[in-house]
Every structure is written in C-alpha cells, then in structure tokens.
C-alpha cells in the first residue's frame, strides 16, 4: 500500500473529545473515590483514542479535565480547558453520586453524554438519573449511558457501554466537524430541482455551516486563464489516460465525437476536476502563480455542481469531476474523498456528508430511479427474484457520476465486497475499482457538449444505508433512512433492466431491509414513500448513527427501519412519549428547535 498522508483540508482544528470525571465534592467521599473516578475517565479516553478516527484518518484525541469535578468552580475550569483545546464533544463519567446541577456541563452547542457506572455502592446510576432530570429541566439534553449488568470493578468497559460511547462520540464529532465549514454551490438551480435552491437557514440554524456561492462562469474563467496547477494537470491527464478506460459510445452515429474531440474533452474534464477541488478547499500553488484570493478556497466540507443545463448545453458534463472527487483515490494516490453533489442537490450533498462523517467512507450519490417488482422482473427477463429481493428491488442509477468505490471491488478479510475508509484501501483495490469502471461518452441529446460518465455495476451482498434530508414547508428538515443490501443479478438480467435507462451510467440494485411494518412492508412502499428523486448511499448499516446525529441537530426522522434496541437518543425524548417514538421525536425536536437557533 502506498503511504497514507493524513491531511486536514479545512480552516479549523480537528475537534477533540472532552472527558469530565465528576465526583461527590464532600471531602470524605472524594478522598476515597477520586482515584476510581480518574481511572474511569482514563479508561474512557483510552477506549475512544484506540477505536476512533476522523474521516481524514487522524486518530481522535481526548482531553481530560485537570481535576475531578465536584462543583461549579471545577466545572467552569473544565469548560475553560476544553475551549482552549478545541473540544467539540463532552462525556461526563462518574462511579458515584454527585451534585447534579452543580457539576453539569452547560455548553449548549456541544453534544453531551453521561456514563453512570452500574455498581451497588454509591452508584453512578443514581447520579446519572439526577443529572438527566437537571438537563431535561434546563432543555440541554444528554445521552445517558448505563451498563446493563452490575460491575464489581472498573477494569474494563462493558460491550453495551462501548457501543453507546462509540455511537455518541461519532455523531458528536460529526456535529463538531460541520460547524463553521461551508457548503459551496457551484452554479445555481439545476433543472428546477428544489433542493438545489440553497436554504441558508437550514445550514446556519441546524448545522452551524456557511453557504458559499460561485457562478459557473468562474469555472470558465479558470479554464480560459489557466488558473490551476499546470504540473498537476499534466500528471492527472497522464494518470487518466492510463487508468480511465473509455466505454461504449451509445450515441447515434451522427452524434458521436471524433477522437480529437474526445481528447479535448478529456483535457477539459480533468481541468474541471482540479478547479472544483481548488474552489472547495483551496490550493497553495495558486498563490505562487499570483492568485492569492483563489488559493484560499471556500473551506467547503461539501459542495454541489449545477451542471444541467446552463453548463452542459455548451460544456462537457461534470460527471468525471464528481465521480473522481467522490472517490477515495486519484492521480495523487489514495486519499479522503471529497463530497460533490450532482445537480447541486444540496440536501443530498449534506446527506452524503452525514454518512461520510459517520462511516469514514466514500458515498454514492444516486437517483432513486425505478422500483422493479417480482412480476415486472419476471415479465421482462423470466428471472424470479428471491431472498433479500423477495418483494422487489430499487434501481439506484445516477445520471452519469458516482464514486468508483461503489463498484464494490474492495474486499474484506473473507473476500466480501466492501467500501473501506481510505486508509484501509490498498493500491490493488483502488486499481480494481478503476478497472471495473468504463467511461462512456455522454448522451448528446441530454448533454450537447459531451463528457464522460462512469459506468459500473455494484457488487451484490454489501450492507448499505440509503438516507436523505428533505425540507418540508411549515416543518423544516426531516431525515429518511432505509438500511438494506446491494443485490446481484445475473448478467443478462442486469443488462435487460439496466439498458432501459441510459446504459452508460452506474448502477446499484438495492433491496431494503423489511420489518413488516409500514413503510417497510415491502420495497415498493419504501420507493413510494421516499421524499426525493435522489438518495445518499453509504456502505454499512449506519441508520442508528444517523438517528443519534439527527437528534443532536434536532432533525426528526420521518421513516427508518432501524431496530428499536439500536436507537440512541437523549433521555429528554422519553418525556414526549415512549409508545410512539416517531411522534416523540417530532415533538422533542420541535420543542428544542435547531441546535444553533
């Protein structure tokens, strides 16, 4: 494997996890319990640092308060230390009773969890219950962590506690990572798609992010004036010629481009890729060239490219740019994916961002295009769907680009297809994804100026989560989640079904997990209740992590198929109803309002 270089692309330090050891302030108790409390804090810090990485590959760091926290003075001292050390997530731990509202963390915008040790002598669980009450009364929710089984000592963290610590911390770090970053809109509204109308209030109030805007004429200016790293362009073009194999041209003869025209298009789309990346995160090389302002970029943790139609009517599509930036590798080697949304769908771009921050993996942007029932597949091909696809499948097929990781050519230790965090990907696996992809000339009836679309079929058998943020008039943002699996079809069946849409585009056949309850009674109901033509697809079943993140941001979840035992929200939510959890979620989010209101 080539050397992995961890890089922080953004104008902010990586957030750390603050550990707050809380204790009963009475001297006699403190003297006997302080060592145990500190041990609990160190055990928590060690577990997090050994088991978590940021999406850029850097190990997550922790900061422990200088002293145990027995009252407001020490609580304030811990807060000051955390501010100086870029703490974005707070975990309070205690094996004993403490004075709840005196030791609590009152930093309202930082996600907070409390682990109360389950023992019998001076149990931390009593403190946890008291602190839940204090936080709920003040409208500052906490995520309660309490082990299922009694522990006699603190030599290890129980598995159920570990699971909640990881789920909370990963979601909390996602909140902290987004804050202060930008979504960059390259262009404006694509084909009347509502979610490419950028809603500043959503980004500012719910995510703590800025919205930045660049007209596509800026891309033209940089193309015309060679405002990109020319040395890198030569390297990128050579790599592209060696690794990006042209696929079949499905255009009618009169629309097919000449070899000279294709060569020119390849040069243009490679330059577009450099320019889009530089717009997002900047490039110090541009400063050396005399373009100091351009060198800064827009500190964009996610972006969208409008494309249709103001661009694609006269310039090559952004398909190559989007596919390569969203992948975990390019001419500079294996690296963290960028997140660039097709058609400037900002809500799908943010859904991809949520997935990426929680999974550390590249994300598939896709049209949620067609539902195929058992009857329809059999009528079209004679093939009978079965197993996970027994109620039908959903055709996920984006109009040109998708991350090359989505081909499923990376493998786990058992040879199963996966999409890995970039630092686990080998050179051979990156090459296998490139080899599985063909770059088909774009359909000239849609895209008069041409371009190249990534064409592949995702390997079946991958656990996947499809998610989507939608904004609803009078309600605000809601999140949809559907866990499921990629599905293999026989080659001839795939071809028959796939060719009914543009055959030069990437495909994933998806079967949602079924629960027997609406809308997860069957695949048709999932398709019928999906709120948009787009979805963000992540490797792995991460619906539980998305639910925890949504509760931190105060975004209700409108549909999901995550088992109840995996759902982890603050104790505050229970006061809005325990029988109807979906309704309680809506009521709690409405009561609290957006995180950054």
N, C-alpha and C positions, 0 to 999 in steps of 0.2 A: 504494500500500500504506500502511496506517496505521502509525504509529510503533511499533516493537517496543521494549518496555522490558524489559531483562534484569533478572531478579529472582532472588535466592537465597532460597528459601522456608524453608530449614531452619536449625537451630541448629548450624551448622558452616560453616567457611570452605571454599571450593572447593579441592579438592586440586590441588597443583602437581606437576610432573614434575621430579625432581632429576637433573641431568646430572653424572656423575663422570668427569672426564678422568684416566685412570690412566697412569702413566709408570714407566719404569725409574729407580729412585732414584739410581743412580750418576751423579756429577756430570758426567762427560764425556758420557754419553748424554743426560742431562737437558738439558744446555745446548744440544745440537743438535736435540733432538726436542720441546722444550717448546712452541715456537710452533706446530708442526704438531698437537700433541695438543690445545692450546687451540682451534685452528681447527676441529678435528673436533668438539669439544664445542659450539662456537658454531654450526656448521653443523647439528648435530642439533637444537639448541634452536630455531634459526630455522625449520627444517622443521616441527617439531611446532607451534610457535606459529602458523605460517601455514596449517596444514592441519587443525587440530583445534578443535572447540568442545565445551563441555559441553552436556548436554541442555537447559539453560536459555538457551543462546545465547551465553554468555560465552566468550571466547577462552581456550584453555588456556594457562596461564603455565608457564614453566620457571624453574628455579633452578640455576645452575652453581656448583659448589664454588669456593671462593675461590682455591685453588691446585690444581695438578696433584697427584695422589695417588700418592706414591712409597713409602709405608709406613704403618704403623698409626697414627701420630700424625696424619698428614694425613687418613687415613680417618676417624678419630674426629672431627676438626674438621669434615669434610664432614657427618657424621651430625648433629652439633650444629646446624649451619646449617640442615640440612633440617628438623629438628624445629621450629625457630623459624619456619620459612617454610611450614609446612603441606604438606610434600612427602609424597605418597602413593604415588609410583611412582619407581623408581630405574633409570637407564640408565647403565651404565659404558661408556665408549668409549676405545679406545686403538689407535694405529697401530704400537705397538712391544711388545716383550717387557716384562713387569712381573713383580714377585714376587707371584704369585697370591694365596696365603693371607694375605699381609700387606696387600694393597690392597683386598681383597674387602669387599663390603657385607654386614654380618651382622645387619641388622634383619630378623628372621624374618618379620614380618607384612606387609612391604612387597614387592610383586612386583618382580622384578629381571630386567633384560635386560643382555646384554653384546654390544656390537658390536666385533668384532675386524677391523681393516682388512685387506683382502686385497691384500697387496703382497709384494715379494720381499725387501726389505732390512729386517731386524728386524721380521718380520711380526707384526701384531697377532693373526693367526690362531693362532700358537703360544701366545700369552698366553691367548687365548680357550679353547683346548683345556686348558691347565693350570688355568685358573680353573673350567672345567666340572668337572674332576676334584676340585678342592678343595670346591666347593659340593656336589657329589653325595656326597662322602665325609662331609660335615657335615650332610647332609639339608636343605640350603637351596637348592632348585632354582633354576636360572637359565634364561632363554630366550636361546639362543645365536643371534646374528645375524652372518652371514658371507656376504659377497657372492660370487656365483657366478664372476665374472670378475675377473682381476687388474686393479688400478688403478695407474696411474703417478703420479697426484696426487690431491689431496683437494679439488678444486674443485666436485665435485657428489656427491650420494648416488645410487648405482645404484638402478634401479627395484625390484629384488628386495629390496634393503635397506629402501627406503622402505616397501614393503608390510608387511614384518615389524615395522618400527618403529611403523607405524600400528596394526596388529593387536594388538601387545603393549600399546601405550600405551592404546588404547581400553579393552581388557579390564582393564588395571591400574587405570585411573581408575574403572571401574565398581566394582571391589573397594573402592577408597578412598571412593567416593561412598556406598556402602551402610553402611560401618562407622559405628556409633553412631546410625544412624537407627532408625525404628520401623516395624513393621507394625501397623496398627490394625485390630483385629477389632471391627466394629460389629455387635453381636449375637453369636450363638454358632453352633451347628451347624445347617446348613440341610439338612433332609430326609435326615439320616443320611449326608451326603456326608463321607467320611473326611477329605478334605483341608481341610474347614472345622473339623476338630479341630486346633487350632493346636499345632504341635510346637515348644515353646520351644527345645529342644536344637538343632534344625536351624538356627533363626535365630541363636542365640547362637554355636554352635560353628563353623558353616560360613560365615555371612555377617557375623558381628560386630554383629548387629542386636538391638534390643529388641523384645519383643512387648507391645502395649498392648491393653486391653480396655475397651469401653464397651457397657453394656447398651442395647438399643434403647429402653428406657424413657427414656434420656437424650434421644433424638431427640424423643420425645413431650413431655418437659419443656420443651425449647426451642421446640417448636411452640406449646405451650399458654401459655408465658410470653413469647412474642415475643423470644426470645434469638437474634436475628440482626439484621443491618443493615437497618432498615426502608427507608431510602432506596435501598439497593441492590436490595432486593426489588421495589420499585416499578419501578425501571429494568429488572430482569430479567424481570418479568412483562410489561411492555410489549414488550420485545425478543422474548420467547417468542411473544406473540400475533401479532407481525408476521412472524416467521421460521419458526415451527414449525407446519407445516400438518397439520391433522388428516387421518387417512386413513380408510379404510372401517372401519365397525364390524361385525365378523364375528359378534358375539354374536346369539343368538336374540332375537326381539323382546322377550320377557319379561325379558331380562337387560340390555337397552340402557338406558344412563343418560340422563337428561334433560339439556338444555343447561345448566340451572342446576347440576346435579350435576357436569357436566364442567368448568364454570367453577371450581367449588370445588376439584375435583381438580387442575386446572392450578395454582391458587394453592398447594396443598399440596405438589405435587412440586417446584415452584420453591423453596419454603422448605426442603424436604428437601435440595436441592442446595446451598444456601448453608450449611446446618447440617453436612452431611457434609464439605464443604471446610473449614469452620472447625474441625471436630473433627480433621481431618488436620493442618493447618498453622497454625491459629490465625487471629486477626483483631484488630488493634489497636482497631478500632471497638467491640468488645465491652467493652474496658477503659473506654472513655469512657462506656459505658452502665452501668458499675458491676459488670461481670462480669470481674474480673481473672483469676481462675483459667481461665475458659473462653477468654479471649483468647490464652492460650499455645498451645493445641492440643497435639497429641501428637507433633510432629516426625516425622510419618508420611510416608515416601517411597512407601509403598504401603498400601492398605487393602482391606477387604472388607466388603460389606453382606450380612447374612444373608438378609433378606427372608423367603422361604418358611420355615415357614408362620406363625411367631409374629407376623410383621408383616403379611403380605399377606392374612391372614384377616380383618383389620379395618381396614387402612390401605392407601392406594394403593401400588402397586409402586415399587421403586427404579429402574425401567428408565430413566426420564428422567434421574434423577440420575447413574446410571452412564454413560449414553451421552454426556451433556454434559460431565461431568468428564473422561472419557477422550478427549474431542475436543480439537482444538488451537485452539478458539475458543468464545466465549460472549458474553454481553452486555457484557463488559469488553474485547472485541476479541480479537485473535489472541494466543495465549499458550501456554506449555508445557502439555502435557496433564498431568492428574493420573492416577493409576493406582488404579482402584477395581474390585475383583473381584466378579463376580456370585456370589451364594450363598456369600459369604465363603470361596471356594476360595483359601486362602492360597498353595497351591503353584502354582496358575495365576496368581495375582497376582504371585508372585515371578518366574515365567517371563516375564510381561509386563514386569516391572521389568528383568530381564536384557536382554530385547530392546530396551527403550526406551533403556537406558544405552548400548547398543552401536550403536544406529541413530539416536538422537535423535528418533525419530518416534513418533506415536501408535500404539497397539496394539489389535488386535481380540481381544476375549475371545469365544470361541465354543465351543459344543457341537460335538464331533466326532460328528456325528449319524447319518449314513447313508452306506453305500457303494452307489453305483449302477454296476453292470456294463454293458458294451455291450449285452448281451442284455436286461437289465432296462429300460434306457432305450428300446431299440428296441421292446420289447413294449408299454411304456406310451405311447409317443409316435410310433413309426415312425421316429424320428430315429437316425442312426448316428453315434456318437462317433468322432472321428479325431484325428490329430495328437498333441499332448501328452496328450490324454484317451483314447488308444487302448486302455488297459487299464481304463478306468473313472474315475469321479470320486468325490470325497468331499464330501458336503453339510455345510458349516460353517454352522451356523444357531443363534445363541444364543437363549435363551428370553426375548427382549424387547429387551435393550440391546446396542449395540455402537458403538464410536467412529464418528462421522459421517465422519471421514477415510476410513474403509473403503469408502465409496461409489466411490472412485477418480475423483473429479471434479477433482482437482488434476492438472495436466499438466506434462510436461517440455517442453524446447525443440522437440521433434519432435511434440508433441501426444499423446504416450503417457500413459496414466493412471498416476499415482504417488501415494504418500503422502509428503509432504515434512516435513522439520524445520520447526517452526512459523515460524521467522524467514524462511523462503523462501515462505511461503504468502501469496498476495495476497488482498485483500478479496473480489475476484470469485470466487476459487477457494473461499474459505470459504462464500460465498453459494451457490455451485453445489452444495456438499455439503448445505447446508440445504435447497435446492430439490429435491434428489434424494431427500430423506427425507420419509416420511409417518409421522405419529404415530397409530398405530391404538389404539383403546381396548382395554385388556387383556381377555383371555378371562375372564369372570366365573366359569366353572366352576373354573378354576385359581386365580383371584385375585378373591375375592368383593368386595373393596373397590375394584376397578378400578385405573386408572392408564393410562399411555400408553407403548406400545412403539415403538421406532424401526424402521421398515421401509424397506429399500433392497436393491438387488442390486449387488454389487461389479462394477465394470468388469473384463472379462477382459484377460489379457495382462500382468498385474502379476507380476513375480518376488516370491515370498513364501517365508517360512520359518515353519513351524509347530514349536513347541517345547513341552516340558512336563517339569517336575520331578515325579518320583514318589518316595515314601519306601517302602522295602521292608524288612520285618521281617528283622533279622539282617544287613542290608547297609547300610541308610541311604539317602541320596538318590541317585538316578540321573537323568540327563538324556536325553531323547529329542529328536531333531531330524529334520525332514523338509523339505527345500527343494523348492519346486515353483512352480506358477503358478496364478493365478486364471484361470478359464475362462469364456468367453462361450457362452451357449446361446441359440438363437432364443427370442423372447419366449413363443411358445406352448408350447415345450418346457419352458422355465423355469417357467411358470405351472402346467403339469400336474404337474411334480415337486415344486415348492415348496408347492403347495396341499395336499399330502398331510400336511404338518406345519402348525402354525399359520401361516397366510399373512400374519399381521401382524408377523412377526419378520424381522430382517435376514439376508441370505443371501450367502455366498461359495461359489462352486463351485471346488473345489481339485483339481488334479492333481499328485501328487508327481513329482519327477524320478526316473527309473528308471535303475538301474545294472546290472541283470541279475543282481545278487546278492541273496540273501535278506537282509532282507525287502523289498528294493526291486526285486523282480522284476516286481511289478505293484501297482496301487493297492489291491487287496483285501488283500494281505499287510501293507501299511502300516496300513490300518484295523484289521486283525486283531491286529496287534502293538502298537497304541497303548495306553498304560497307563492311560488315564482317559477319562471322558466329556467332558473339556474340553481345549482347546489354546489357546496364545497365538500369535497370528499377526502377524508383522511384515512390512512391505514390505521387499523386497530379499533376496538370498541372503546371510544373515549366519551361516550354520552354522559357518563357520571361526572367526569371532569368538566364538561360543558355546563352541566346543571349547576355545579358548585360555582363556576365562574359567573354564570348568568345571575345567580343570587347575589354575588358580590357587587355586580354592576346594577342590580335592581331591574333586570330584564326578565319578564316572566317567560316560561316555556310553554308554548301552546300545544305541542304534541311531542311525545317521546316514547320509546319502547325500552327504557332502562328499568331493570328490576328494582323494586322498592328498597331492597336492602343495600343497593349501591348509591342511593340518593343521599347526598350530604349537604344540608342547608343549615343556616343558623337556627338556634332554638327559638328565636323571635317568630319564625314562620309557624310554629306549632300553635301559637296563640290565635292564629287566624283560621284554625280548623285542622283537625287531624284525619278526618274521614275523607274529605275531598281535598287531596293535596294540590291538585292543579288549581282549584279555586283559591286555596290558601296562598299559593304562590302569587297569583294575580293581586290578591288583597294586600299581601305584605309589601310587594313591590310598589303598589300604588300609595300605600301609607308612608313608606320611606322616601319615595321619589328617587330620581337619579343620584348616583354616587357623588357627582360633582355639581349638584344643583346650586 
